[in-house]
Amino acid sequence: MWEESRARAVISIFINDLEYVRSFGNLEVVTRFDNNTIPGGQKEVVNNKEIKSSDVEWGTVVGSLGPGLRYTVAPFQVDNDLRLQLLGKIGYFYAARTNDTGPNLVLPPNTLLYGVKLRGRYDGMRRNLLDLPHTGMAAGFDLDYMYRDKWANFGTIPDAIFTSADTRSYLQFNGYFIGVGGIPGLSEKNRILFSFHGGITPDKSADRYNAITIGGGPLPGESDDLCRPDYPGTMFNQVLVSDYALAALQYRREIAPFLYLHLRETLIWADRAAVTDTNKFLFKSSTGAATTIGLDTGFFWDSTLYLGYSWDSSFIRNGKPGSALILTWSKSF
């Protein structure tokens, strides 16, 4: 962050999200670039097994530009603001077969993308020494419209075709709310946090290539990361859904000024992507629960360490329960 501008970059080579904002008082100019260009094919998973015939190499590259308004809000820490942005988007979509792609799978054509995004953010939370939310609330939303310039019917022939009329353009809404505070009768070392994330894609316009992604990673705490739906134990952008509701309740205890223990219960309902043995792609209703125990601690060299264990009832592996270890090291420069 600088006096009149700020930048944020999430870089993982093949999947990136870059943003640069130039401020003119409360008025801003927002520039964004994001891409999802994983090399090689991407397969769907059912009952913890990859469906080889669903393998497709595909990706998107999108640039965005537009005006925004930003106001600082209480408690006036670095993350505390109210933002409203309207961005025009242009991009490119591509899809290609691999050696494993099923012969009955018809791919959509490569095409230019045009769209618009309305985005709102409010962050009134105070953070503690490790930048974990301590008190207050935050909320936000993203409303996206996208038009595919060159489009055609695609899917599994003969009976699972996504029609051009239904999927050429689509509207998508995502929103979130997070609140954190004390527990009556207990000291300030005890905190309770509630979060809710939800998203909607209208019926028939949802497909494999515009689905909402749900993944794991560090528990969201930084302002620009709060919008990310986090299901503990998943990999980055692992689960594709058309509609979802994700709620989490977390208890956190300060053991020392630099050491925090938390217990977290996460519940999810979603219409998630699935593939049958005949390579028929569909969205089916699915539910899950994840129980997580984790430890946040300060570490050497101005860094923090997070270690967590999470057990999932069946959502991640699309039919089978399982567990995961989560380790994150964060360094301040």
N, C-alpha and C positions, 0 to 999 in steps of 0.2 A: 504494500500500500504506500502511496505517496500523497502529497497534499491535495493534488487535483486529479489523481487517477488511481486506479487499482487494477490488478491483474490476478487471475486465478487459473491454474493449469492442472488438470488431472491427466497424466501422461503414462500410457502403458504401450507405446509403440503402435500397436494395431488398433487400439481403442483409445481415443483421446477426447478431451473436453476442455477447450481453451476459451477464455473470456477476457476481454480488455474493455475497461470503462473509463471514459474521459468526462470529468465533471466541469460544469459551468454554473457554479452555485448549486441550486437544487435540481437543475436540469442536467441530464446526462446523455451521452451518446454511447450505446452499447454495441460491441462487436463480439460475435461468437463464431467458433468453428468446432464442429464435432464430427467424428468419423467412427464407424464400426466396420473394420475391414480385416477381419481375421482370415489369414491365409488357410487354404485347405477347406474341406467340407465341415459342415455343422450338422450333427445328428440329434434327433430327439431321443429321450430316455423314457422307458416304461418299465416299471418293476425293477428298477436299477439295471436295466439292460438297454444298450444302444440299439436302435432300429436302423440297421445298415442302409436299407433302401430309402430312408428319409434323408440321406446325405446330400447336401446342396452347399456349394460355395456361393455366398452372397454377402453384400455389404452396402453401406450408405456413406456418403460424404455430404455434409450440409454446412453452409455458411449463413449467418444471420446478422442483421444490422437494423438498428432502430433507436428511437428516443426513449428516455425514461425519466422518472422523477424519483428523488431520494431525499428523505428527511431523517435526521438523527432523532432517536427517541430514548427515553429513560430505560435503563440506568446509565446511558451514555458511555458504555464500554465500546471497544473497537467493533464488535459484531452487531451493535444495537442500531437498527434503522428500519424505516418503512420504505418499500420500493414498489413502483409500478412501471412496467416496461411493455412496449409494443414493438415486436420485431418482425420484419419481413425475412423470409427464408427462401433460399434456392439451393438445390443439391442434385445429387446423382445417385441412382440405385442400379445395382447390377446383380445378376444371378447366373450361375453356370453349373453344369452337370459335373459330377465326378465319376470315378470308376464304379462307385457303389450306388449311385442314384438309380432308383427303381425305374424300369422301362415304362411303367404306367404313370409316371410323375411328369406333369407338364409344368414348365417353369414360366414365370411372368417375363416380359421383355425388359431389357435394360432401358432406363428412361430418366429424363430430367424430372426433378421434383420442385414444386412451388408451394409456398405456404406462408402462414402467419402464426405468431405466438403471442398471447397475452399472458404476462407473468406478474404475480404479486407476491411480496414477501414482507413479513413483519417479524421482528426478533426483539423481544423485550426481556430476554433472560440474562441473569447475572451468572458468570462462570466462576469456578473456584481456582485454586492454584494450578491444577492440572487441566484447566479449560473444560471441565465437566460442568454441565448445567446444574446450577445450585438453587435458583429460585426464579419464578416468572413464567412466561409463556411465549410461544412462537407459533406462527401459522403461515400458510401460503398456498398458492395454487398455480397450475399451468394449464392453459387452454390452447390446444394446438389444432390447426386445420392444415391439411396437406392434400395437394392435388398431384396425381401422377400423369405426366404429359402423354406418354405413350404406354398404353395398357391393353391387356387382353385377358381372356379367361385363362385360369391356371388351376392346378390342383391335381387330384388323382382321377384319372378317367376309369370308368365312364360316369361314376355316380357321386364324386366328391369334388366338383368343380366350383371354384370361387369365381363368380361372374364379374366381368369388367364393370357392369352397371352398379354393382354393390360396393366394389372395393377401389374403384378408381380414385375417389376422394374419401376422406374420412375426418371425423372430428373426435378428439380425445381430451378427456379431462382428468387431471390428477390433483389431489389436494392433501394437506396434512395439518395436524394440530398437535402441539407438544406442550405439556405443562409440568412443572416441577416445584416442589415446596416441602415444607416440614411436616412432621407427624405430630398431632396434638398430644401433649404429655411427655414427649421425648425431646432430647436435646437437639441442637442444630447439627450435630454429627450424623443424624439420621435423616435421609431424604427419600421421598417417594416421587417417581416420575411416571407419567402416563403419556403414551403417544398413539396417534391414529393416523394411518395413511390409507388412502383409497383412490381408485381410478376406474373410469368408465370409458368403454368404446361402444358406440351404438351397434345394435344387432346387425349382422351380415357384413358390416364394413371391416370387422376385425379379421386379420389373417396372420400367417406366420411371419410376415415381413414388416408388419407395423405393430406387433404386439408390445405391450408394456413389459419391461424387464425388471425382475426382482432378483437381488443378489445379496451377498454378505459383505464382510469386511469389518472395519472398525465401527463401533456403535456411533451413529451420527451425533455430533455435538457442536461442530463448527457451523456457523450460520448458513453458508452456502451448501452445506451437506445435509441439512435437516430434511430436505425434500426427498432424499433417497430412502425408499422402502427397504429396510434391512431385516432379513430373516436369518438369524444366527445359524451358521454352519453351511450356508450355501456358498458357492463360488461366485465370482464376479459375473453379474448379468446371467445367471444360470437358468432361471425359470422364466418362461414366456406366458403371459396371461392377457386376456382381453378385458376382464373386470376383476377387481379384487378389493378386499377390505382387510387391513392388517392392524391389530391392536397389541400393545405391549404394556405391561405393568412391571416396574422395576423398583426394588428396594436397594438403597445404597447406604453403607455404613463407613464412616471415616474412622479407620483404625489409628492412623497417625496423619499429620498434616500433608504427607506426601503419599499415603497409602489408603486405598479405598477398595472395599469388598462389595460386590453387588450380586443380587439374585434377580433374575428376569424371566418372566413368563410371556411368551409371544403366541398369539392366536392368529390364524389366517384362514380366510375363505377366498377362493378364486375360481374363475373359469380359466383353467390352465391348458396350455397346448398339449396335445397327446397325438400319438400315431398308432394305428393298429398294425397288425402283422401284414395286412394287405396294403400298407402304406397310405391308408386313408387318414388325412389330417383333420383334426377337429379340436374344439374346446370343450372340456367337460368339467363339471363342478367338482371341486376338491377342497378338502379342509385339512388343517394340520395344527400341531402345537409343538413349540420348542421350549425346553427348560434350560436355562443357562446360568452358570455360576462363573463369575469372573473377578479378576483382580487388576486394578489400575495402580501403578506405582511410578513415582519419579525414579529416574535412572541416571547413570553417569552422563556427562557431557551435555547438560541441558536437554535431556531427552526423557521420554516416558515409555513405559512398557505395559502392554495389556496381554494377559493370559486368561483364556476362557475355555470352558468345556460346555458343549451344548448337545442335548439329546433331542432328536426330532421324531415325532410319532409316525410319519410316513410321507410328508409333503415333498421333501427335497428329492427323494429317490422315486417319487411317483408310484408309491404302493408299498414300499418297505421301510421299516423304522431303521434308524442308525444314529451314530454320534460323530462328533467332530471336535478337534482341538483347534483353537484360534490363538494365534500369536501375532501381535503387532508391535513394532518399534517405531516411535515417532521422534524425530530429531528437529530441534529448533536451530535455525541458521541466522 
